[in-house]
Amino acid sequence: MTDPVTSRALAALKNLFIGDALAMPVHWFYNVHDIDRAFPDGINAFEAPPEFHPTSIMSMHSTRGGGRKRSNGHADREVVGDVILKGKQSFWNRPNVHYHQGMAPGDNTLNAYCALTLMATMAKTNQHYDADAFLDAYIQLMTAEIPAHPDTYAESYHRGFFANLDKGLPPKRCAAVTHDTPSIGGLVTIGPLAIGERLKGRSLAETRSVCRQHLALTHPDESLANVCDAYVELIDALLFRDENTDVQALLLQATRGLSKRDLNKLVESERPARDVIGRVLSPACYISDAWPAVLYLACKHHQDPLTALQINAGVGGDNVHRGAVLGVLLGLINAVVDEGLFARLTAHHTINRAIDELVKSDAPTA
């Protein structure tokens, strides 16, 4: 038996990777009927992505930097293919190619591998975060000649970062700003960072500051940083709560971009999730809607984490990154994880070892 704090931390980190892999096959499907056609029985377990992606616009995205093709600030050579995602550039110029083409059931996407990389660096730096160590490991992950992850797609922030790095900028000044900088994908590495630092005794205020600094390395945006603060505070409150804490009240207090009252009305309503995340809230990556969508799903379905992650996958949009963030919250709330599903993650052994390294020491009680 482990203490409640450790149990919550373990479940949170495991559910991060489950939520990511579960949603991967229908990532950025924006018509839910396309999801139903591709998976008539729903997304109930890990699946491979279909070859045809009906709403893919990967062919419109720049392979020389962040944003879409013909945007400003691109590198002189191909970032995708020459610098990162080596051997994958040919998939970017075809219509309707899945963002995660060729990946297998249980594979994790690139941002989850970034979270895994961050966790591994913390194990090597006295269990604490070191920005230089992370950046070195991040660059190694992304530029490896033999692919160190299975993904085909890199979000705009990755491409902008490596376009700047290729121009000779120092890593700490490579963050690029594009239309989608304030996106939910920026929070995927924050959960492990916040949990790891708090378990190793760093104060909440210091942890919040470290997480902001880490976020700014790739996502320099004040609105996203404000949500990051709320996320870190929520992680802390859920991780160290006592048995009498009102979990739903904590979730509602964390809202940004949608009032607590309006979010509570959505939670209490009988509207289907695809109506809430699709009509009321956008299923896209932008943090203004993606964060309230995470809180809505956590409030509505926190008693059944796997169902919540399955519902998140089934509403489409940026469900992969929502799923990773949602998975952290669900694990903290319930200390429950589907161990059979976790064991079917492709990188299960590596992920499990990294989680154990991050959580292995005795956790504080407050």
BELURHU-V124171 format. One record per pair of residues at least 24 apart in sequence whose C-alpha atoms are under 10 Angstrom apart, sorted by the first residue. I is the first residue (numbers start at 0). J is the second residue. Records with the same first field share a line. If there is no record, write none. Layout:
I: J + J
This chain:
1: 361
2: 361 + 362 + 364
3: 238 + 239 + 240 + 241 + 242 + 331 + 333 + 334 + 362 + 364
4: 198 + 237 + 238 + 239 + 240 + 241 + 331 + 334 + 358 + 361 + 362 + 363 + 364 + 365
5: 194 + 198 + 238 + 239 + 331 + 334 + 358 + 359 + 360 + 361 + 362 + 363 + 364
6: 238 + 330 + 331 + 333 + 334 + 335 + 336 + 358
7: 194 + 237 + 238 + 239 + 327 + 328 + 329 + 330 + 331 + 332 + 333 + 334 + 335 + 336
8: 190 + 191 + 194 + 195 + 198 + 234 + 237 + 238 + 327 + 328 + 330 + 331 + 332 + 334 + 354 + 357 + 358 + 362
9: 194 + 327 + 330 + 331 + 334 + 335 + 336 + 351 + 354 + 355 + 357 + 358 + 359
10: 326 + 327 + 328 + 329 + 330 + 331 + 332 + 333 + 334 + 335 + 336 + 337 + 338 + 354
11: 190 + 191 + 194 + 234 + 238 + 323 + 324 + 325 + 326 + 327 + 328 + 329 + 330 + 331 + 332 + 333 + 334 + 335 + 336 + 354
12: 114 + 115 + 190 + 191 + 194 + 323 + 324 + 326 + 327 + 328 + 329 + 330 + 331 + 336 + 350 + 351 + 353 + 354 + 355 + 357 + 358
13: 323 + 326 + 327 + 330 + 335 + 336 + 337 + 338 + 340 + 341 + 342 + 344 + 347 + 350 + 351 + 354
14: 304 + 305 + 308 + 322 + 323 + 324 + 325 + 326 + 327 + 328 + 329 + 330 + 331 + 334 + 335 + 336 + 337 + 338 + 340 + 341
15: 111 + 114 + 187 + 188 + 190 + 191 + 308 + 319 + 320 + 321 + 322 + 323 + 324 + 325 + 326 + 327 + 328 + 329 + 330
16: 105 + 106 + 107 + 108 + 111 + 112 + 114 + 115 + 187 + 319 + 322 + 323 + 324 + 326 + 327 + 341 + 344 + 346 + 347 + 350
17: 44 + 45 + 105 + 106 + 107 + 111 + 305 + 308 + 319 + 322 + 323 + 326 + 327 + 336 + 337 + 338 + 340 + 341 + 342 + 343 + 344
18: 45 + 107 + 111 + 304 + 305 + 307 + 308 + 309 + 311 + 312 + 318 + 319 + 320 + 321 + 322 + 323 + 324 + 325 + 326 + 327
19: 45 + 105 + 106 + 107 + 108 + 109 + 110 + 111 + 187 + 308 + 312 + 318 + 319 + 320 + 321 + 322 + 323 + 324 + 325 + 326
20: 44 + 45 + 46 + 47 + 103 + 104 + 105 + 106 + 107 + 108 + 111 + 312 + 319 + 320 + 322 + 323 + 341 + 344 + 345
21: 45 + 46 + 47 + 104 + 105 + 106 + 107 + 305 + 308 + 309 + 311 + 312 + 313 + 318 + 319 + 322 + 323 + 340 + 344
22: 46 + 48 + 107 + 108 + 308 + 309 + 310 + 311 + 312 + 313 + 314 + 315 + 316 + 317 + 318 + 319 + 320 + 321 + 322 + 323
23: 47 + 48 + 98 + 99 + 102 + 103 + 104 + 105 + 106 + 107 + 108 + 312 + 315 + 317 + 318 + 319 + 320 + 322
24: 48 + 49 + 50 + 52 + 97 + 98 + 99 + 100 + 102 + 103 + 104 + 105 + 106 + 312 + 315 + 318 + 319
25: 49 + 52 + 97 + 98 + 99 + 312 + 313 + 314 + 315 + 316 + 317 + 318 + 319
26: 52 + 54 + 55 + 97 + 98 + 99 + 312 + 313 + 314 + 315 + 316 + 317 + 318 + 319 + 320
27: 52 + 53 + 54 + 55 + 56 + 97 + 98 + 282 + 283 + 284 + 312 + 314 + 315 + 316 + 317 + 318 + 319
28: 52 + 53 + 54 + 55 + 97 + 282 + 283 + 312 + 313 + 314 + 315 + 316 + 317 + 318
29: 53 + 54 + 55 + 277 + 281 + 282 + 283 + 314 + 315 + 316 + 317
30: 54 + 277 + 314 + 315 + 316
31: 273 + 277 + 313 + 314 + 315 + 316
32: 313 + 314
33: 315
34: 312 + 313 + 314 + 315
35: 313
38: 313
41: 309 + 310 + 312 + 313
42: 308 + 309 + 310 + 311 + 312 + 313
43: 305 + 306 + 308 + 309 + 310 + 312 + 313
44: 104 + 105 + 305 + 309 + 340 + 343
45: 103 + 104 + 105 + 106 + 340 + 341 + 343 + 344
46: 102 + 103 + 104 + 105 + 106
47: 99 + 100 + 101 + 102 + 103 + 104 + 105 + 106
48: 97 + 98 + 99 + 100 + 101 + 102 + 103 + 104
49: 96 + 97 + 99 + 100 + 101 + 102
50: 95 + 96 + 97 + 98 + 99 + 100 + 101
51: 94 + 95 + 96 + 97 + 98 + 100
52: 94 + 95 + 96 + 97 + 98 + 99 + 100
53: 94 + 95 + 96 + 97
54: 94 + 95 + 96 + 97 + 316
55: 93 + 94 + 95 + 96 + 97 + 98
56: 91 + 92 + 93 + 94 + 95 + 96 + 97 + 98
57: 90 + 91 + 92 + 93 + 94 + 95 + 96 + 97 + 98 + 152 + 153 + 154
58: 89 + 90 + 91 + 92 + 93 + 94 + 95 + 96 + 98
59: 91 + 92 + 93 + 94
60: 91 + 92 + 153 + 154 + 155 + 158
61: 91 + 92 + 155 + 158 + 159
62: 88 + 91 + 92 + 153 + 155 + 158 + 159 + 162
63: 158 + 159 + 161 + 162
64: 155 + 156 + 157 + 158 + 159 + 160 + 161 + 162 + 163 + 175 + 177
65: 153 + 154 + 155 + 156 + 157 + 158 + 159 + 160 + 161 + 162 + 163 + 175 + 176 + 177 + 178 + 179 + 180
66: 154 + 155 + 156 + 158 + 159 + 175 + 176 + 177 + 178 + 179 + 180
67: 155 + 177 + 178
70: 177
71: 177
72: 159 + 162 + 163 + 175 + 176 + 177
73: 158 + 159 + 161 + 162 + 163 + 166
74: 158 + 159 + 161 + 162 + 163 + 164 + 165 + 166
75: 162 + 165 + 166
76: 162 + 165 + 166
77: 158 + 162 + 165
78: 142 + 157 + 158 + 159 + 160 + 161 + 162 + 163 + 164 + 165
79: 142 + 151 + 152 + 153 + 157 + 158 + 161 + 162
80: 142
81: 142 + 144
82: 138 + 141 + 142 + 143 + 144 + 158 + 161 + 162 + 164 + 165
83: 138 + 139 + 140 + 141 + 142 + 143 + 144 + 146 + 151 + 152 + 153 + 157 + 158 + 161 + 162
84: 140 + 141 + 142 + 143 + 144 + 145 + 146 + 147 + 148 + 149 + 150 + 151 + 152 + 153 + 158
85: 141 + 142 + 143 + 144 + 145 + 146 + 151
86: 144 + 145 + 146 + 151
87: 146 + 150 + 151 + 152
88: 151 + 152
89: 151
90: 151 + 152
91: 151 + 152
96: 151
97: 151 + 152
98: 150 + 151 + 152 + 153 + 154
99: 149 + 150 + 151 + 152 + 153
100: 149 + 150 + 151 + 152
101: 149 + 150 + 151
102: 148 + 149 + 150 + 151
103: 149 + 344 + 345
104: 343 + 344 + 345
105: 340 + 341 + 342 + 343 + 344 + 345 + 346 + 347
106: 148 + 149 + 150 + 343 + 344 + 345 + 346 + 347
107: 148 + 149 + 150 + 319 + 344 + 345 + 346 + 347
108: 148 + 149 + 150 + 151 + 152 + 153 + 319 + 320
109: 140 + 141 + 147 + 148 + 149 + 150 + 151 + 152 + 153 + 154 + 157
110: 148 + 150 + 153 + 154 + 157 + 184 + 185 + 186 + 187 + 188 + 319 + 320 + 323
111: 148 + 184 + 187 + 188 + 319 + 320 + 323
112: 137 + 140 + 141 + 147 + 148 + 149 + 150 + 187 + 188 + 346 + 350
113: 137 + 140 + 141 + 148 + 187 + 188
114: 186 + 187 + 188 + 189 + 190 + 191 + 192 + 323 + 350
115: 188 + 191 + 349 + 350 + 351 + 353 + 354
116: 140 + 188 + 350 + 353
117: 188 + 189 + 191 + 192 + 353
118: 188 + 191 + 192 + 195 + 350 + 352 + 353 + 354 + 355 + 356 + 357
119: 349 + 350 + 352 + 353 + 354 + 356 + 357
120: 353 + 357
121: 191 + 192 + 195 + 196 + 353 + 356 + 357
122: 195 + 353 + 354 + 355 + 356 + 357 + 358
123: 356
125: 199
126: 195 + 196 + 198 + 199 + 356 + 357 + 358 + 359 + 360
127: 192 + 195 + 196 + 197 + 198 + 199 + 200 + 201 + 357
128: 192 + 193 + 195 + 196 + 206 + 209 + 210 + 213
129: 209 + 213
130: 170 + 171 + 209 + 212 + 213 + 216
131: 170 + 171
133: 213
134: 170 + 171 + 213 + 216
135: 170
138: 164 + 170
148: 346
154: 179 + 180 + 184
155: 179 + 180
156: 180 + 181 + 182 + 184 + 185 + 216 + 217 + 218 + 219
157: 217 + 218
159: 217
160: 216 + 217 + 218
170: 216 + 217
171: 213 + 215 + 216 + 217
172: 215 + 216 + 217
173: 216 + 217
174: 214 + 215 + 216 + 217 + 218 + 219
175: 215 + 216 + 217 + 218 + 219
176: 217 + 218 + 219 + 220
177: 218 + 219
178: 285
179: 218 + 220 + 283 + 284 + 285 + 286
180: 217 + 218 + 219 + 220 + 222 + 223 + 284 + 285 + 286
181: 218 + 219 + 220 + 221 + 222 + 223 + 224 + 226 + 284 + 285 + 286 + 287
182: 218 + 220 + 222 + 223 + 283 + 284 + 285 + 286 + 287 + 288 + 289 + 290 + 317 + 320 + 321
183: 223 + 226 + 227 + 283 + 284 + 285 + 286 + 287 + 288 + 289 + 290 + 293 + 317 + 318 + 319 + 320 + 321 + 322 + 323 + 324
184: 218 + 284 + 285 + 286 + 289 + 317 + 318 + 319 + 320 + 321 + 323 + 324
185: 213 + 214 + 215 + 217 + 218 + 219 + 223 + 224 + 227 + 284 + 286 + 320 + 324
186: 210 + 214 + 218 + 223 + 224 + 226 + 227 + 230 + 231 + 286 + 290 + 320 + 321 + 323 + 324
187: 214 + 319 + 320 + 321 + 322 + 323 + 324 + 325 + 327
188: 213 + 214 + 323 + 324
189: 213 + 214 + 227 + 228 + 230 + 231 + 234 + 324 + 327
190: 227 + 230 + 231 + 234 + 323 + 324 + 325 + 326 + 327 + 328
191: 327 + 354 + 357 + 358
192: 231 + 357
193: 230 + 231 + 232 + 234 + 235
194: 231 + 234 + 235 + 238 + 327 + 331 + 357 + 358
195: 354 + 356 + 357 + 358 + 359 + 362
196: 357 + 358
197: 231 + 234 + 235 + 238 + 239 + 362 + 363 + 365
198: 235 + 238 + 239 + 357 + 358 + 359 + 360 + 361 + 362 + 363 + 364 + 365
199: 357 + 358 + 359 + 360 + 361 + 362 + 363
200: 362 + 363 + 364 + 365
202: 235 + 365
203: 231 + 232 + 234 + 235 + 236 + 365
204: 228 + 231 + 232
206: 231 + 232 + 235
207: 231 + 232 + 235
222: 255 + 256 + 286 + 287
223: 255 + 285 + 286 + 287 + 290
225: 255
226: 253 + 254 + 255 + 256 + 286 + 287 + 290
227: 290
228: 253
229: 253 + 254 + 255 + 290
230: 254 + 290 + 324 + 328
233: 328 + 331
234: 327 + 328 + 331 + 332
235: 331 + 365
236: 331 + 365
237: 328 + 329 + 330 + 331 + 332 + 333
238: 328 + 330 + 331 + 332 + 334 + 364 + 365
239: 331 + 362 + 363 + 364 + 365
240: 331 + 332 + 364 + 365
241: 364 + 365
246: 297 + 298 + 301 + 332
247: 294 + 295 + 297 + 298 + 299 + 301 + 332
248: 298
249: 294 + 298
250: 291 + 293 + 294 + 295 + 297 + 298 + 328
251: 291 + 294 + 295 + 297 + 298
252: 294
253: 290 + 291 + 294
254: 287 + 290 + 291 + 292 + 293 + 294 + 295
255: 286 + 287 + 288 + 290 + 291 + 294
256: 286 + 287 + 288 + 289 + 290 + 291
257: 287 + 288 + 290 + 291 + 292
258: 291
259: 291
262: 291 + 292 + 294 + 295 + 298
263: 294 + 295 + 298 + 299
264: 295
265: 295 + 298 + 299
266: 294 + 295 + 296 + 297 + 298 + 299 + 300
267: 295 + 298 + 299
268: 299
271: 310
272: 296 + 299 + 310 + 311 + 313 + 314
273: 310 + 311 + 313 + 314 + 315
274: 314
275: 314
276: 311 + 314 + 315 + 316
277: 314 + 315 + 316
281: 316 + 317
282: 311 + 314 + 315 + 316 + 317 + 318 + 321
283: 315 + 316 + 317 + 318 + 321
284: 316 + 317 + 318 + 319 + 320 + 321
285: 317
286: 321
289: 316 + 317 + 318 + 320 + 321
290: 321 + 324 + 325
292: 321 + 325
293: 318 + 320 + 321 + 322 + 323 + 324 + 325 + 326 + 328
294: 321 + 324 + 325 + 328
295: 325
296: 321 + 322 + 325 + 329
297: 325 + 326 + 328 + 329 + 332
298: 328 + 329
300: 329
301: 325 + 328 + 329 + 330 + 331 + 332 + 333
302: 329 + 332 + 333 + 335
303: 329 + 333 + 335 + 336
304: 328 + 329 + 330 + 332 + 333 + 334 + 335 + 336 + 337
305: 329 + 335 + 336 + 337 + 340
